Amino acid sequence: MPAGGGCAWSRRSSPVVPEHPLVPVLQGVGASCCPGRLNFHCHTICSDGSLQPEGLADQAVDLGLEHFAVTDHHSVAALAPLRRRLAQHRERGLGVPTLWSGVEISCLLEGCLVHVLGLGFDPDHPALGPYLQGSAVVGKALRAEAVRRAIHAAGGLALLAHPARYRLPYHLLIAAAAELGFDGAEAFYDYEQGQRWRPSPLVCDAIAAQLSRLGLLTSCGTDTHGLGLGGR
C-alpha cells in the first residue's frame, strides 16, 4: 500500500483477531481503493449474482485487483471454480489478485435484520456449516453474536455490511456490532448504486470516522450483482 493518497495505511488499535493475515490489508482501505485495487463484496450465480465465478475471476485479473473476496449469500460454492480460474491465469504468466474466502450472512442485530461479511475463514470449518446452506438460519443461530462466533471459530473476520442500508441508524448498529466483538464494517459503499461505483460522500466518511474511533477495521466493495465488477 502506498504511503499517501486515499488508499494509505491508517493507524488503529488492534481488532479482535489482530494476527489475521487480512488485517494489514483492511487497515489500508481508503475511499479510492475500490473498485480498482480492492473489492471485498461481490456476488456470482452461486447466490443472487449474474456472473459465473470464472467470469468474475477474469474481470478481477483484467482490473488488476490486488485483493478480493466473493461474498455470495450463505454459500462458498464459487470459491473452488474461482481458485481454478485464477490458477489458470497464473500458469499463463498473468498477475492475479489474492483471493480470500468470503460469505454474506443474514442475522439479527439490535432486532434489525442485517448482513455480515465473513472474510478470510476456513470454508470447511464445522462452525460455519449451518450458515453455508444457501439460506438464512432460524432461531438463536440467527443472532449477530452467534454469527460472529461462528466466523471467528472458522478463523475469519466478521464485518457489518453496508451499515447505512438498514432501518436503524448506522451509528447505532456499528456501536452494537463493536460491543459484540465484530472486527469492523464496510466503510466505503455506493449507496446511490450508480452504474459506475463511487463511495457515497458524507455517509461513508462518517462511517469510516466512527470505525476509526472504535479501533475497528474498514472494508470496501462494489456489491456487484450484475455483469461488471465496476458497479453493483
C-alpha positions as CSV (number, residue, x, y, z in Angstrom):
1,M,0.0,0.0,0.0
2,P,1.3,3.5,-0.8
3,A,2.2,5.9,2.0
4,G,-0.1,8.6,0.8
5,G,-3.5,9.1,-1.0
6,G,-6.9,7.6,-0.5
7,C,-5.6,4.1,-0.1
8,A,-3.0,4.8,2.5
9,W,-2.2,3.0,5.7
10,S,-4.2,4.1,8.7
11,R,-3.4,3.6,12.4
12,R,-6.0,1.9,14.5
13,S,-6.0,-0.1,17.7
14,S,-5.8,-3.8,17.4
15,P,-9.0,-5.6,16.2
16,V,-10.5,-8.8,17.6
17,V,-8.2,-11.0,15.5
18,P,-5.0,-8.9,15.2
19,E,-2.9,-11.8,13.8
20,H,-5.2,-12.5,10.9
21,P,-3.3,-12.0,7.6
22,L,-6.1,-9.9,6.1
23,V,-5.9,-7.3,8.9
24,P,-3.0,-5.3,7.3
25,V,-4.9,-5.1,4.0
26,L,-8.1,-3.8,5.7
27,Q,-6.0,-1.3,7.7
28,G,-5.0,0.3,4.4
29,V,-8.6,0.6,3.0
30,G,-9.5,4.1,1.8
31,A,-12.1,5.7,-0.4
32,S,-10.1,5.2,-3.6
33,C,-9.2,1.5,-3.1
34,C,-12.4,0.2,-4.7
35,P,-13.1,-0.9,-7.4
36,G,-9.6,-0.9,-9.0
37,R,-7.5,-2.4,-6.2
38,L,-9.7,-4.0,-3.6
39,N,-13.1,-5.5,-3.6
40,F,-14.5,-7.5,-0.7
41,H,-18.1,-7.6,-1.6
42,C,-19.4,-9.1,-4.8
43,H,-21.7,-11.9,-6.0
44,T,-22.0,-14.7,-8.5
45,I,-24.7,-17.0,-9.8
46,C,-24.0,-19.2,-6.7
47,S,-26.4,-16.8,-4.9
48,D,-28.1,-13.8,-6.5
49,G,-25.5,-12.5,-8.8
50,S,-25.3,-12.7,-12.6
51,L,-21.6,-13.6,-13.2
52,Q,-20.2,-17.0,-13.4
53,P,-17.4,-17.5,-10.9
54,E,-14.9,-17.9,-13.8
55,G,-16.1,-14.7,-15.4
56,L,-15.7,-12.8,-12.2
57,A,-12.2,-14.1,-11.8
58,D,-11.4,-13.0,-15.4
59,Q,-12.6,-9.5,-14.6
60,A,-10.6,-9.3,-11.3
61,V,-7.5,-10.1,-13.3
62,D,-8.3,-7.6,-16.1
63,L,-8.9,-4.9,-13.5
64,G,-5.6,-5.6,-11.8
65,L,-7.2,-6.2,-8.4
66,E,-4.7,-6.8,-5.6
67,H,-7.2,-8.5,-3.2
68,F,-10.8,-9.6,-3.4
69,A,-13.4,-11.8,-2.0
70,V,-16.7,-13.2,-3.4
71,T,-19.4,-12.9,-0.8
72,D,-22.3,-14.9,-2.0
73,H,-25.2,-15.2,0.3
74,H,-24.9,-18.2,2.6
75,S,-22.7,-20.0,0.0
76,V,-19.0,-20.6,-0.7
77,A,-19.7,-22.7,-3.9
78,A,-17.9,-20.1,-6.1
79,L,-14.6,-20.5,-4.2
80,A,-13.3,-23.7,-5.9
81,P,-14.0,-22.5,-9.5
82,L,-12.6,-19.1,-8.7
83,R,-9.4,-20.7,-7.4
84,R,-9.1,-22.9,-10.5
85,R,-9.6,-20.0,-12.9
86,L,-7.0,-17.8,-11.1
87,A,-4.6,-20.8,-11.2
88,Q,-5.1,-21.0,-15.0
89,H,-4.3,-17.3,-15.3
90,R,-1.2,-17.7,-13.2
91,E,0.0,-20.6,-15.3
92,R,-0.2,-18.3,-18.3
93,G,2.1,-15.8,-16.6
94,L,-0.5,-13.3,-15.7
95,G,-0.6,-11.4,-12.4
96,V,-3.5,-12.5,-10.3
97,P,-5.0,-11.0,-7.2
98,T,-5.1,-12.6,-3.8
99,L,-8.5,-14.3,-3.3
100,W,-9.9,-14.5,0.2
101,S,-12.8,-16.7,1.2
102,G,-15.9,-14.7,1.7
103,V,-19.6,-15.0,2.5
104,E,-22.6,-12.7,3.3
105,I,-24.7,-13.9,6.2
106,S,-28.1,-12.6,7.4
107,C,-28.5,-12.1,11.1
108,L,-30.4,-10.0,13.7
109,L,-28.5,-7.1,15.3
110,E,-30.5,-4.9,17.8
111,G,-33.6,-6.6,16.4
112,C,-32.8,-5.4,12.9
113,L,-32.1,-7.8,10.0
114,V,-28.6,-7.0,8.8
115,H,-25.9,-8.7,6.7
116,V,-22.5,-9.7,7.9
117,L,-19.5,-10.2,5.7
118,G,-17.3,-13.1,6.8
119,L,-13.8,-12.8,5.2
120,G,-10.7,-15.0,5.3
121,F,-12.1,-18.0,7.1
122,D,-11.7,-21.8,6.7
123,P,-14.7,-22.7,4.5
124,D,-14.7,-26.3,5.7
125,H,-14.9,-25.4,9.4
126,P,-18.0,-27.0,11.0
127,A,-18.9,-23.9,12.9
128,L,-19.9,-22.2,9.6
129,G,-21.7,-25.2,8.2
130,P,-25.2,-24.1,9.2
131,Y,-24.6,-20.7,7.6
132,L,-23.5,-22.1,4.2
133,Q,-26.6,-23.9,3.2
134,G,-28.0,-21.3,0.8
135,S,-30.4,-19.6,3.1
136,A,-30.6,-17.8,6.4
137,V,-30.8,-19.9,9.6
138,V,-33.6,-19.5,12.2
139,G,-33.7,-19.4,16.0
140,K,-30.7,-18.5,18.2
141,A,-28.2,-19.1,15.4
142,L,-29.7,-16.0,13.6
143,R,-28.4,-13.7,16.3
144,A,-25.5,-11.5,15.3
145,E,-23.4,-12.7,18.3
146,A,-23.8,-16.3,17.1
147,V,-22.8,-15.4,13.6
148,R,-19.7,-13.5,14.8
149,R,-18.7,-16.5,17.0
150,A,-19.0,-18.9,14.0
151,I,-16.9,-16.7,11.7
152,H,-14.2,-16.3,14.4
153,A,-14.3,-20.0,15.2
154,A,-13.5,-20.6,11.5
155,G,-10.6,-18.2,11.7
156,G,-12.2,-15.4,9.8
157,L,-13.1,-11.7,10.3
158,A,-16.7,-10.5,10.8
159,L,-17.7,-7.1,9.4
160,L,-21.0,-5.4,9.2
161,A,-22.0,-5.0,5.5
162,H,-23.3,-1.6,4.2
163,P,-24.2,-0.2,7.6
164,A,-26.4,2.7,6.2
165,R,-28.8,0.4,4.3
166,Y,-30.9,-0.7,7.3
167,R,-33.9,0.6,9.2
168,L,-31.8,1.6,12.2
169,P,-29.2,4.3,12.1
170,Y,-25.8,3.1,11.1
171,H,-24.0,4.6,14.1
172,L,-26.2,2.6,16.5
173,L,-25.6,-0.6,14.5
174,I,-21.9,-0.1,14.3
175,A,-21.7,0.5,18.1
176,A,-23.8,-2.6,18.8
177,A,-21.6,-4.7,16.5
178,A,-18.5,-3.4,18.2
179,E,-19.9,-4.4,21.6
180,L,-20.4,-7.9,20.2
181,G,-16.8,-8.2,19.1
182,F,-17.2,-7.6,15.4
183,D,-13.9,-6.7,13.7
184,G,-15.2,-3.8,11.6
185,A,-17.7,-2.8,8.9
186,E,-17.9,-1.9,5.2
187,A,-17.0,1.8,5.3
188,F,-16.9,2.6,1.6
189,Y,-20.1,1.7,-0.4
190,D,-22.1,3.2,-3.2
191,Y,-25.5,3.8,-1.6
192,E,-26.7,5.5,-4.8
193,Q,-25.9,2.3,-6.7
194,G,-24.8,4.1,-9.8
195,Q,-23.6,2.4,-13.0
196,R,-20.0,3.4,-12.1
197,W,-19.2,2.7,-8.4
198,R,-18.2,5.5,-6.2
199,P,-18.3,5.8,-2.4
200,S,-21.3,7.9,-1.2
201,P,-20.0,11.2,0.1
202,L,-20.6,12.2,3.8
203,V,-22.1,8.9,4.9
204,C,-19.1,6.8,4.0
205,D,-16.7,9.3,5.6
206,A,-18.8,9.4,8.8
207,I,-18.9,5.6,8.9
208,A,-15.1,5.4,8.4
209,A,-14.6,8.0,11.1
210,Q,-16.7,6.1,13.6
211,L,-14.8,2.8,12.9
212,S,-11.5,4.6,13.4
213,R,-12.7,6.0,16.8
214,L,-13.7,2.5,17.8
215,G,-10.4,0.9,16.6
216,L,-12.3,-1.3,14.0
217,L,-11.3,-2.3,10.5
218,T,-12.8,-0.8,7.4
219,S,-13.7,-2.7,4.2
220,C,-15.0,-1.7,0.8
221,G,-16.8,-3.4,-2.1
222,T,-19.0,-3.0,-5.1
223,D,-21.7,-5.4,-4.0
224,T,-21.8,-6.4,-7.7
225,H,-24.9,-8.4,-8.7
226,G,-24.7,-7.6,-12.4
227,L,-22.2,-8.4,-15.1
228,G,-19.5,-5.9,-14.3
229,L,-17.2,-5.5,-11.3
230,G,-17.2,-1.8,-11.8
231,G,-20.6,-1.3,-10.2
232,R,-23.5,-3.0,-8.5
